[in-house]
């Protein structure tokens, strides 16, 4: 399981990307910032692998909360904690399926390399380079689903459409629902949010005090091992 934390972990250095002399790339990342996902995708990069393995092995959903034990210590996450930690929007659509077909159709033309609407059952090679990168970010860091990253799916493109077309999303709800699926037995949802969960654990005071010596590996030794820094 631990190897999946590396493949499903992606960190965005917004400051570096926005300094690039590439108008298309800068425009895409400005849209990503405007969506309200900057705090989630660009949060401090930490990873506590053993704690993550514990959390997913022992995790479940109870009364709408994600609960688990990590190193023998009970922990729980609620949607509000996710929203406050990463400054996520809490108003707007809470389901990708609620995005209008008109918005999706508009996005199919906006991202297209040829100008013709991209096929939702095709490959991301139909898209302009900057949108292929955005598709990878949304697939790896938000939807966290197994499968080819070269293939376009309805879910991936809905996420892309939300950013490209400025759809107002309740990202706190969207992301927390994905997290709940991650700890649900039998779910096909991939395990991810490694950096974000590590940061949440680091910020839970009872957890920190109970595990002060065992929970703080040097950050610098972890960083290069698991994170793609977009800069």
N, C-alpha and C positions, 0 to 999 in steps of 0.2 A: 504493500500500500504506500509506503513512504515515497517510492519513486514517482508516484502520481502527483505528490505535492510539488515536485520540481517541474514536471511537464505542465501542470495546471497553474503555475505561479508566474505572473507577469506584472511587472511594475513599470509605471510610466513617469518619466521625469519631464513634467510639463514645461518647466522653465527652459530646459535645453531644447525641447522640440519646438517651442514657440520662437526660439531664437534662430531657427533654421531659415536659410534663404530659399524656401520652397513654398510659394503661396498656397498651393493645393494642400500640402501637408499641414501648414499653419491653420488654414481654414477649417480643416477637419478637426484638429485638436481644439480650436476655439469652440466648435460646435459641441465637442465632448465636454469641455468645461462648462458651457452654457447649460448642458443637460443636467448638471448637478452631480456628476460622477467623479469629479476631480479628487475629492477627499477620499473616495474609496479606492480608486485606481492609483493614486499618487501618494498614498499614506506611507509613513516611515516603514522601511523594508526590514522586517524581522521574521525569523522563522524558528519555531521551537518544535522540532520534528517529533520527539518522544511525546510531548504534550498533545500534539495533533493526533498521533496514532491512538493514544489513550482516549481522547475526546470522541473520535469516530467509533472506536470499538465499543465504548460504553454509552454512546449517545442515544437519545430518543426524544420524542416530542410528548410533552405532558402539559395539559391545560394551555395549549398555545405557545408554550415556551420550549426552547431547546435546552435540555438538561443532560448532564453527563457527570462523570467523575474523572478527574485528571490527577494522577499521582495520589489517588485516594481522597482527593478533596472535591466535594460537590461544587459544581459550577452550573450556572444557568444564564441563558441569553434571552433577551426579549427584543422585540422589534424596536422599541424606543432606544435601547442601548446602541443598536446598530445605527439608527438615524442620528443620534447625538454624537457618537464617536467619529463618524465619517461625514457629518453635515449633509446628510442625504435629504432630498425633497420628500415630504410626507403628504403632498397633495397631488392629485392627478390620477391617471389610470393605474390600476393595480394589477392588471392582467395584460399581457402582450396581445391576446386575442381581441382586446377592445380597441386596438389601433385601427383606424378606419382604412378601408380598402383604397380610398383615394390617396391617402398618405403613402401607403405601400407602393401604389402605382407610380406616384411622383418620384419616390426614391429609386425605383427601378430605372428610371431615365436619368436621374441626377448622377448616379454612380457609374453609369454605363461607359465603357471605353468607346463604343461605336456610336452611341447616341440612341440606339434602339433599346427598348426596355429589356433588362436582363431577365433570363429565365430563372425561376425559383427552384428549378430542378437541375440546374446546370452547374458550372464550375465558377469559382470566383475570378478566374482569368478574364471573364467578361467585364470585370470592373476596372476602373482606373486604379493605379498603384496605391494611392493614399486610402482608397476605400477598401482595398484588399487588407491593408494593415488594420484599419478600423474593424473589419470583419473578424480578423484574428483576435484582436483585443476583446471584442464582445464575446466571441466563442470561448476563449480561454479563461477570461476573468469574470464573466457574468454567467453565461449559460452552463459552462463546464460540462459539456456532453462529450461522450466518447464518439469516435468516428473520424473520418477524414476532414481535415481543416480546409481542403481544397473544394469540397462540395458545399453548395449553398443549400440551406434548409429554410423552411418557413420561419422557424424560431430564430435562427441567426439573422435572417433578413428583417424580421420584425424588430429585433434589437437595433439593427443598423438604421432602419427607418425612423425609429424613435429619436435617434440622435441627429440624423441628417435632416429630418423635417421638423425638428424642434417640438416633438410631441411632449406634452407635459405628463411626466410619469411619476407615480409614487414609488420611487426607487427603493425606499426603505421597505415597503411591503413586498415588492418584486424580489429583492435580494433575500429578505428573511424567509420567504416562501421557498426559495431555492435551498437555503441553508437547512430548513426543516426536512426537505426531501433528502438531503445528504445524510441525515442521521436516521432516516426511516428504513427499517429492515425490508429488503426486497425491492427497494426503489432502484431504478436504472440511472438515477442521477449520479454523475461523477462526483468524486470528492475534490474539493477545491477551496478557494478563499483562504489559502494557507497563511498568507501574510496578514490578512485582515483578522482572522481568528487568533493568530498569535498576538496581534496587537490588543485585541479585546481581552485575552487572558492576562496580558501584561498589565492592563488597566484595572483589573478586578482586584481591589485591595486585599480582600480576604485570601485570595489565591496567592498573591505576591508574598504576604506576610507568612503564610503557612509553608511556602516553598521557596523562600528567599535564596537559599544556597543552591538548590537543584534546578531552579527555573531560569537562570540567567546565563546562558552560554554567550560567549563573545559574539557580538553582531558581525564584526568584520570577517570572522572565519566562516560565517554562513552565507554571506551575501553573494559571493561569486558562484556558489554551488547551485543555486536554484532559481535565480531571477534573471529574466531578460530585461535589461534596462533600456528603454526606448529613449535614446538621446542622440 
